[in-house]
Amino acid sequence: MINTYEDALAFIHGRGKFKKIPTLKRMQRFMDLLEDPQTKIRPIHVAGTNGKGSTVAFLRSLFEQQNLTVGTFTSPFLIKFNERISVNGIPITDNEVTELARKVKPIVDQLDQELPEGGPTEFEIVTAMMFIYFASHPVDVVIVEVGIGGLYDSTNVLTPALSIITTIGYDHMQILGNTLTEIATQKAGIIKPGVPVVVGNIGTEAAAAILKVAEQNGAPVSQLGREFNYRNLVETQSSEQFDFINEQTNISQITTQLIGNYQVDNAVTAIQAFELYQRQQQKPFTVEMVKKGIQVATWPGRFEVIQQKPMVIIDGAHNIPAIEALVSTLKTQFTKEPISILVAVLADKQAEKMMSRLLMIENVELYLTTFNAPKNRQVSSITKLAQSLNSRRVHVVENWQTGLAELIKNQPDKVILVTGSLYFISDVRRWLVK
């Protein structure tokens, strides 16, 4: 029985996260029994190794400049579960979460009995709740973020108006494959026949795999660096400014408060997708709405400055490509200030390689720590990691709260950065802004 919000969360989080054999058949059966709520929406579908959340945030802000209601489905949540299903950035209510869980539970129970491998996973259930919500609470635009991969992701039962693939990099290799071609092919699984796809900053190998799938599906492709681009990049510690160009449009001096040149990649990918969608829907696309939409867009936990003096930044970099992007930003914009990085990494990530990248910055001191990881996840051993790194600039902090408080108190002239895991920065952000 699901009587309360707490019951609903216990039901959702009590489900398994993965099955042995990837398939969409279970999700398709789930949708069939729920009377196919996914067919009642035609969303924008966003996949990619990194940059999905920021691209969704830019897109939402662009659509909001038209006074549209924008539904979003993102993961993981930063502070509260309800964030995953939101309208104009406002999470659905506890009561709505509870009611949605009540609706799906009888079907989940049925599939537990019907299917040899058992019923839906946690993410499949949350995805179903999202489809039900937006089918019964219509909004102007829905933007759906993929969980992992694309081809077998539970969101991939939808038919989008537009697909986006932000970046391709090494992450979740145990699920997606060990080469960029394999990973890109999985991400390209969201491409549907005839549906336009916008591709962000990806390398040659990944692009070849995506273009091959797009050609097989007759899907028109817009790729960063080919059909659209940016120029005249000006970076500061508080903003990025750039010009956007494609065959039809030239918009100068666009500014975003999301820091890092990778955020410019995400911004121009969002602008290209927004323009294609607006023209597809025969709706207006103006310079003013683009400039304002990008300028006011925010995305908590992505190079987010929480306080000044000392400057405390949190960033959700949790894999090698994201760490490399973070390193690039620090090397470009924080060349003189000493930087203290408090970092915790889940055990299934490439922690040593990630830390080695951070140590390439000469003005960095690393403080390895741990936190209470989510169910069935472990944090990398900070003692073993420190031994492997074998550097005087690496320190072990057993309690992150105590360690962070001491850094803030004793290092007023340093930049303090917290990173390594979205789950970790979620705890830290909650603690800092309480």
N, C-alpha and C positions, 0 to 999 in steps of 0.2 A: 504493500500500500504506500502511495505517495500522498502524504497529508500536508507536508510543510516544504518550504524551500530547502531546508537541510536534508529532508528525505530525497528531494529531487537530485541534489548534488551527490548524495551518497549513491544513488542509483546510477547516475552518469559515470562518476569516477570509479565506481566499483566494477565497471566493465573492462575487459581486456583491451589492450591498445593495438595489438597486431594479430593476424592469423598467419599460419605457416605458408599458405599459398595465396599470392595476390590475385584478386579477382574483383570484377564489378558486378558479378551475377548476384551476390548476396544483397548488395545495395539496390540493384534493380528490382529484386524481389521485395525488398523492404518498401521501396517507393510504390510498387504495384499494390501492395496491401494498404498503403496510405492514400490510394487513389491519385498517385502521381502529382504531388504538389509542385514539383520542379518544373512541370510543363506550363505552369501559370505565370512564370517569370521568364524574362529574356535578359539575363544579366551580362555584365562584363566579367570575364573569367581571368584571374591573374595567377600565374605560376612563376617560379624562379627560385634559385638558390638563396639569394639575398635581394633585398629591395622591394619585396612584395608589399610589406606594410606601409612603407613610405610612399610607394606609388599609389596605393589605395588612398592614403591620406591626401596626396596632391589631387587625385581625381575627385574625391569627395568635395574638397574645397572648391575646385573648378565648377562642379555642378551646382554647388550651393550659391555661387554668384548669380545664378539664374533663379534663385529662390525655389529650387527644387528640393523635394525630400529624397534623401539618399540613404538607402539601406546598405549596410556593410556586414560582411562575415569575415572575421580575422582571427588569427591565433598566433601564439598563445595570448591569454589575457595578461594584463600588467598588474592590475590591482584586484579586480573582481571578475568572476566567471561571466557575468552578464554582458561584459564588454564585447564578447565574441559576436553577439547579434546586436547591432546598434542602428539607430536612425538619426542622421545628422549628428553623429558623434555621441548620442545619448543612449546608454545601454538600456535594453529592455528591463522591465521590473522583475522583482523576485516572484511576484504572483504569476507573471507571464512565463517565467522559467518553469515554475511549478506546474502550471497548466499544460505546457508543451510536453513536459516529462510524463505527465499523466496520459496524454494522448498517445504517445509512442510506446509506453510500457507494455500494454497488452499485445501489441504486434511483436515487440522484442521477445516476450515470453513465448509467443507462438513459434517464432523462428528458432528459438532455443531448442524447441522440441522437434521442429521440422528439419533443420539442417544438420548434417553429420558433423560439421565443424563448429556448430553452435551459432547463435544469433549475432546481431550486429556488434561491432566494436564501439568503444567510447566515441571516437571521432565520427563514425557513421551515424550514431545516435544524435550527436550535436548537429551534424549536417542536416539530418532529417528534421530536427527541430527548427533549424533556420529556414528550410524550404517551406514548412508548414506555416511559420510565422509570416513570411513575406507573401505567401499565397493568400493568407487570410487578412493581412494588413498591407494592402497595396501601397507602394511608394513609386516615385517617378523613375528612379534608377536604382538597380541593385548591383553592388560590386562584390564578387565572391573570390576570396583568396583560397588557393589550394593549400591543403595540409602538407603533404609530402609528395613530391614527384608530380604526377599529373595523370598519366595513363590509367592507373588503377586507384587514383584518389577518389574518395567517396563523392566529392563535388562533381566529378566528371560524368555524372548522369544527366547534367543539364545541357541545353543547347544555347550557347551565348550569342549575343549580338556582336561581340568583339572579344578576341583573346589577346592576352599580353604575356610575354615571357621576359622577365626583367633581366636576369643574369644566370649564368651557368658556372658552377664551381664544384669543388669536391666537398660533399656533405652527404650523410645518410648512404654511404657507399654500400653498406650491407644490404640495403633495400634496392637502391637504384643502379648499382653497377660501379665498376672501378675505373672506368675511362670517361672522359668528357663526352665522347660520342654516345655511350650508353646512358649517361645521365641526361644529356640533351634530348635523346630519343624518348626517354620517360617523360620529361617536361613537355615535349612536343605532342604528347598524347592528348593534350587538351585541344589541339587544333581540329576543327570540324570542317566538313565539306563546304566550301564557298564562304566561310566566315573569315573576315579579315583578321590578321594577327600582327601585333606590333611587338618588335623585338628590341630589347635594350642593349646594353654594353656586353657583348659576348665575343669570345675569340673565334678564330677561323674554323677550328675543328667542330666546336659546338654549333656554329652557324650553318655549317654544311649539313649536319644532321637535321637541324630544324627546317632548313630550306627544302630538304628532301621530303620530309613529312608534309610540309605545306604544299609542295608541288603535287604530291600524290592525292591531296585533298582538294586541289584547285582553290587553295586559300591565298588571297592576295597578301603579300608581306610588306611591311614597312620596317626597315632596320636602321637603328641608330648608326650614323656614319655613312649611310647610303641614301635612303629616302628623306631623312631628317637629321639635323645635327645642331650643335651649338658652337659659338665662338665668342671671343672677347671676354673670357672668364676673368673675373676679379674676385679674389678671395680675401676675407678678413676673419677675425675671430668671432664675429657675430653674424656674418651673412655671406652669401655667394651671389654674385651678379653675372648675368650672361645674356647673350642674344640667342633667340631661337630661329632656325631657318628650315624651311622645306620648299618644295616646288611652288607652293601657293602662298606661303606666309613668311614674313620676316618681322619678328618682334624684338625690339632692342631693349636693353637695360631691364631685364626681368630680375627680381630679387627674391631670394628665399632665405628664411631664417634657419632652415635645416642645414647644418654645417657639414662640409666635406664635398670634394668634387664628385664623389659617387652619388651624392644627393642631386647634383645637377643632371647626371645621367638619368636618375629616377624622375626628375622634374620634366625633362624634355620628352621622355617616354610617355609620361602622363599627358603632356600637352598634345603630342601627336595622336594618342588614343582619343583624347577629348575631341580634337578637331574631326577625326574620322567618324566618331560616334555622332557628333552634332550634325555633320553633313549627311550621314546615313539617315538620321531621324528628321532631316530638314528643319533643324533648329539653329538659332543664331550662334555664331562664333566670332567674338570680338577681341581686339587687343586689350581693352579695358578689363574684361572678365578674366582673361588669362593672367594679366599682371597682378590683379587683386587676388585671384585664387591662389597663385603660387606664393604670393607675399604673406598671406595670412595662414597658410597651411602649417599645422603642427603635428608632430608624431612623438609622443612621450617615449623616453627610453632610447632614443637614437641621437647620440651626441647631444644630449639634453643638459644644458647648464642649470643645475639646481640652485646654486648660490654663488656669490662672489666673495672674495676676500675671506678665506681662500676660495679660488674657483673650484667648485666641485661639479664634475661632469659624469653622467652615467651613459653607457653605450652598450647596446645588446649584442655586440660582436660575439659570435659563438662558433665560428668555424674559420678555417684558414683564409678563404677569400674575404670575409668580413674583417678579420684582423689585419690583413694586408691593406685594405681600404682605410682602416683606422690608422695604421702606421703612416700611410701616405699623408693623411690629414695632419697628424701630429708633427711630422717632419716639415710640412709646408707652413703651418700656422703657429707652432709652439716650439720654435727653434732655440730660444734663449732661456725660457723658464724651465726650472727643474720640475720633472713630472713624477709623481708617485702613483703607481697603478695598483689598486687593490683588485685581485682577480680570482675568480673561482670558475672551474671548468668541469663539465660533466665527464664522467669516465669514458663514455663512448665517443668522445671527440678526440682530436689529435692534439692533446694538451701540450706536449713537449714542443712540437713544431710551432704551435701558436705562440708559446712563450718565447721561443727562440726568435720569432719575428719581432716581438715587442722589444727584446733586448738589443736588437739592431739599432735602436734609437739610443744615442750615447747619453742623453740627459734623462734617462728613465731609471727608476728604482722599482722593482717588482715586489709586491707583497702578496704571497700566495695564501689563500684562505679557503674555507669550506662553508657550507650552508646546508640547511635542511632541503634536500632535493625532493622533487615530486615522487610519487609512488613508482616503485620498480626502477628508479634511476639512482645511480651512485655518482658521487663527486670524486674526481681524480685525487689520488693520495698526494697531499701537499709535501709530505716528507720525501717520498720517492721522487717527486717532480723536482724538488729543490736539489736533491742529490744528483739527478741527471743533468740539470742545468749547470751546476757547479760554478756559480758566479757570486762574487761579493755583492753584486747588486740585486740579489734575490734573497728575500726574507720570508719566514714562515709566520703566519698570524693565525692562531688557533680559533679565536673568536672575532668574527668580522666586525661586530658592533663595537667592541672595545678598540680594535685596531683602527677602524674608521674614525672613531671619536678622537683617538690620539693623533692621527694624521691631521685632522681638522684643527685641533687645538695647538699642536706643536709646529705646524708647517704653514704659517699664514701666507708665505710668499711663493708657495709651490702650487702647481696645478695638480689636483687630485682627481684621478679618473677611476671609475669603477666599471668593470667589464667582465667578459668571459662566458656569460650565460644570461639569456632573457629571464629565466626563472630567478637567478641570483639578483639581477638588477631590479626585478619586481619587488623582492623583499627589501632591498636597500632603498628604493624610492619610497616605499610605504613608510619606512623608518625615518627617512630624512624629512618628509613633508608632513609628518603627523602633527 
